[in-house]
């Protein structure tokens, strides 16, 4: 658990899970029936416990997604470092071989120059003028050998310098490769731990919630299903309210950006006395896009094709026509490629509808991390609340780059 909290960062507050003794027994529930006040207190207590279970599951679910993405990134960096180190090693081997060849050539030419007797030829030319023609020819050959030797010597020196440089680069690359390999291993272990913690919390949430819902129903003279539906409705209403607030903020930001662009365009026109108005512009945060998402290494329970098939039925159930489904396909192709495990490393958005954070989708089901159907249900609810229809959301995405 400590490692999972560390993954979330020091600024994140993680609720302390309730202990077994904190949960009411059926005897406690029966005792609470003694008075209205006791009943209300027990109802509040159970409601708080249910909220805590949901919050804890959502927090650990987000942590598992973040850790899994970090593991995928570390693995990619480790593989790249290993490839770079291998490339440098091959370059070093080639450069070393060339340096050795140059040294051999330099030695052979040096011996040839020695045998040609360049210095003796000069002395003979001065002392025995009659042999000038032969000696000048020998001296010319010797000079050419000397020039050739000088060129090979320079190349050999350059090759040795290259070998030294590559040795230094290879050493650095090897160290970085080993460091990133260890980091990738640690990240993978942390991701596995986060996944186990999230799965364990989800299992506890389901088990505890079944009992708590039944106890709550007993106290309120309803049914467990009624209580579950009621809590789901409350969560959906809260999610809708938050979506509306986010949509209002996004609209305000877009309007402000357009006004700023219009004002900036109007200034040059005013300065020239044209009196014309500037054209409006638009801005947005940018959508995740299928190309910019990376999938953490977690199992996907539903293929993109199955997710689209489910969405087709869900769209029809909402009374939307085929054109709305076409818009939805285009929208989520752009956002996630319809992958339930799609993750945007830059924003942290997750899932088919690219919920930010992913745990927002818990209002549609506790299995939001892996169930494409749950993600689709949440995404359609979000679209209906904020844009009215999928085509409305798609038009907004085309206009400003996000929805």
N, C-alpha and C positions, 0 to 999 in steps of 0.2 A: 504493500500500500504506500509506503514511504517513497519508493521509487516512482510510483505513478504520480504522486503529488509533485515530486521533483520535475517530472516531465511537463507538468502544467505551468511551472514557474512559480516564483515566490509570491507574485501578486495575486494569485488565484486562491480563493478561500474554498476549501473542501470541507463539506459537512462531515462531522464525525458520525459514523453509522450507529444506529440504535443497537443496543445489546439485547440479548435474549430476554433478560429480566425486564426490559423496558416495554415489551409487548404485553398487552392485556391477555389474561386467560379467560376462558369462558366463565369461570367463577367470578372474575372481576366484572364481566359484562352483566351477569345475572345480578350481582350485588348493586350495580349502577342503576338497576331498575327501581330501586327502593324510593327514589325521589326524582322529581323533574330536574333539579339542579345537578344531581349525580349523573343522570342520563346525559344531560347537555355537556357536562364536563368530560364524560367518557367519549362522547361523539367528537368533541373537539380534539381530545387526545388521539383518537384513532385517525382523524383527518390529518393531524400533524404528522403522524407516523407514515401515513400513505404519501404525503407530500415529500417527506424526507427520503423515502425509498425511491420515488420518481426522480428527485433532484440528484441523489447519489448515483443512480443508474445513468442519468444523462451526463453528469460530469465525467464519470469513468468511461462512458462511451466516447465522448469527445477526446478524452486523453488517449484512448486506444487508437483512434483515427490519427491523431497527431503523431503518436509514437510510431505507428506503422508507416506513415509518410516519411518521417525522419529516417527510419530504417531503410526505406527504399532509396532515399536520396544518398545516404551514406554508402549504400551498396553500389550505386551508380558511380559515385566519386571514387570509391575504392577500385572498381574495375577500370576506370579511366586512368587512375594513377598507375595501376599495374601495367596497362597497355603502354603508357608513356615510358615507364621504366624499361619495359621490354624493347621498345623502339630505340631508346638510347643505348641499351646494351648491344643491340645489333649494329648501330652506327659505330659504337666504340670498337667492336670486333673488326668491322670493315676498315676503319681508320688505322687501327693497329697493324693490320695486315699490309696496308698500303705504306705505312711508315717503315715497316721492316723491309719491304721491297725496295723502297727508296734508299734505305741505308746500304743494302746490298749493291744496288746500282752505283751509289756514290763510291763505295769501296773499290769496285771493279774499274771505274773510270779513273780513280786516283792512281791505281796501279798502272793503268795504261798510260796516263800522263807521265808517271815516273819513268816508265820504260822508253817513252819518246824522247827523253833527255832535253827538255826545253832549255834549261840553263846552260848545258854543255854546248848546245847549238849556238847560242849567242857568243860564247867565248871563241868557238872555232871560226865563226864568221869574222871576228875581229882579227884573229891571228893568221888565218889561212884564206886570203881573199879569193884564191882560185876555186874554192869549193862553195862560193857564195850561192850559186843557183840551187844546188842540192840542199844546202843548209837552210836557205830561205823557204824552200818548199817544206822542209821538215818543221821549221819554226811556225809556218802558217798552219800546218796540221796540228801542231802542239797548241797553238793559240786557240784554234777551234775546239780542241779537246778541253782546254782550260775553261773556255766560255760555257761549254756544255756542262762541264763539271760544276761550275758556279751555279748554273740554273737548277741542276738536280739537287745541289746542296741546299739552295733556297727552298725548293719544294719539299725536301726532306725535313728541313727545319719547320716549315709551315705545317707539315703533316704531324710532326711530333707535338707542336703546340696544340693542334686540333685534338690529338689524342689526350693531352693533359686536360684540355677544356671539357672534353666529353667524359673523362674519368670523374671530374668534379661534378658535372651535371648528373651523371649516372648515380653517384653516391648520394646526392641530394634527393633524386627521384626515388631511389631505393628506400631511403629513410621515410620519405613521405608515403610511399606505397605501404610500408609496414605499419605506419601510424594510422593510415586510413583503414587498413585491414582490421586493426584492433578496434577502431571506432565503429566500423560497420558491424563487427561481431557484438560489441556492447549494445549498439542500437537495436540489433535484431533481438538480443536477449531482453532489452527493455520493452520492445514492442510485444514480445511474447508474454511478458509479465503483465503488461497493460491489458492485453487481450484476455488473459485469464482472469484478471481482476474485474474487467467489465462483464465478462460472461458469468462469473460467480455472482456479481451484484445483480445482474438481470435475473438469474435463477432465483436468488433470494427474494427479489422484488415480486416475482410472479407467485412464489409460494406464500410469502407473507401477505401479499395483497389479497389472495383468495380468502385467507382466514379473516383478515381485517374487514374486507367487504361483507363477509357473512356476519361478522359481529356487528358491524355498523347497521346492516339490514335488520338484525334482530332488535337493536335498540330503537330503530326508527320505524319498525313494523313494515318494512318494505322487502325487497329481494336483493340478493347480491348483484344480480344482473342490473337491476335498477340503479344501484349505487355506482356500479362501474360506468353505466351509461351517463349518469349524472356527472361524475367526475370528468368523463371524456368531453361532455358538453361544456363544462366549466373551462377545461383546458383549451378547447376549440375557441370558445368565446375570447379567452385571454389572448390566444394566438392571433385571432382576427383583429382584436384591438391593437395589438402590437404591429401587425401588418399594415393597418390603416395609418398608424403613426409614422411608420417607416415610409409608406407611400407618400404621405404628406410632406415629410422631410425631403424625399427625393424630388418631388414636384417643385418644392420651394427652391431647392438647389439648382434644378434645371432652369427654372424661370429666372433666377438670379444670374446664372451663367449667360442666358440668352440676352438679358438686359445689358449685362456688361459688354457682351460682344457687339450689341447694337450701338451702345454708347461709344465704344472704341471705333467702330466704323463711321460713326457720325462726325467725329472730331475732324478728320481730314477734310470731309465735305464742308463742314462749317468754316474751316480755315480758308478754303478756296472760294467760299461764297456761293456754293452751288445750291445749298439749302436742301439737298437730297437726304433721305433717311438711310441709315445703315441697314444692311441685311441682318436678320437674326441668325443665331447659331445655336447649337445644342452641345451639351456636355454630359458626361456620365462617368461612372466608375469603370466601365468596361466589363463586358461579360466574361465568364471564365473561358468559354470556347472549348470545344472538344480537343483542339490541338494543344491547349495549355494545361490540361489536366493530367495528373499522374495518378495511377491507381496504386494505393498501398497494397502490400501483399496479403490481403485477406480474401477469404472465399466469397464468391458472388453466388447467391442462391438462385438467381434468376437471370437468364440471358437477356440481352437487349431485345431480341425478337419476342421473348415471352413477356417482357415488360411492356412493349408496344401493344401486344395483343390484349393484355390486361387493361391498358389505358384506353384502348378502343371501346371496350365495354363500359368502362367508367365514364367516358365522355358521353356515350349514348345514354347512360343512366341519368346523367345530369340534364338531358334534353338538348344537348348540343348536336349540331349536324356534322356531316362528313368534312365540311370545310374547316371546322374547328379542330377536328382531329389532325387534319393536314398541317394546320398551323402549329399544333402541339408537337408533332413529329419534327418539324423544322426547328422549333425552339429548343427542344431538348437534344436534338442532334448537335446543335451548336454548343449547348451548355455542357453536355456530358457524354454524348454518344450513346445515351440511354444505358449507361453502366451504373449499376447500383453502388459500386465502390469507387466511382470517379472522385478524385480529390484535387482541388486547386491549391497548389503549394503556396501561391502568392497571397491568396485571400483566406484560405482555410475552409472555403465552401465545399460541401460534400453531397454526394448522392446524385441521383438522376435529375432532380430539380435544382441542384446546387444550393442547398439550404445553408445559411450561415448564422450560427454554427449548425452543425449537423443535428445536434440534440433538439433543435426546434421541432424536428419531425416526430419526437416522442409523443406529441399530442395526438398523432395518428396511430401510434402503436409502439410498444416497448421494443419491438424488433426492428426499429428504424435503421439500424446500422447495416443490416443484411437483406431485409425483405424489400424487394423492388415494389411490390404491391402497396406496402405501407408508404413508401416514398412517393409513389404516384398519387395515392389518396391525399397525402399532405400537399403535394405540389398543386394538384387541381384545386384544393381548397384555398391555397394561397392565391392562385391565379384568379379564381372567382371573386375573392375578397378585394383584391387590389386592382385588377384590370377588367373584371367582368367576364371575359372569355379568353381562351387561348389565342385567338387572333388579335385581341387587344394587347396581350402580353407580347406576342410576336412583333406586332407593329412598333411597340415601344422599344423592343430589343433592336430591331432594324434601325430605328431612328437614332438611338443614343448608345447602343452597344451593350446594354444590359437590361434586365427586367426585375 
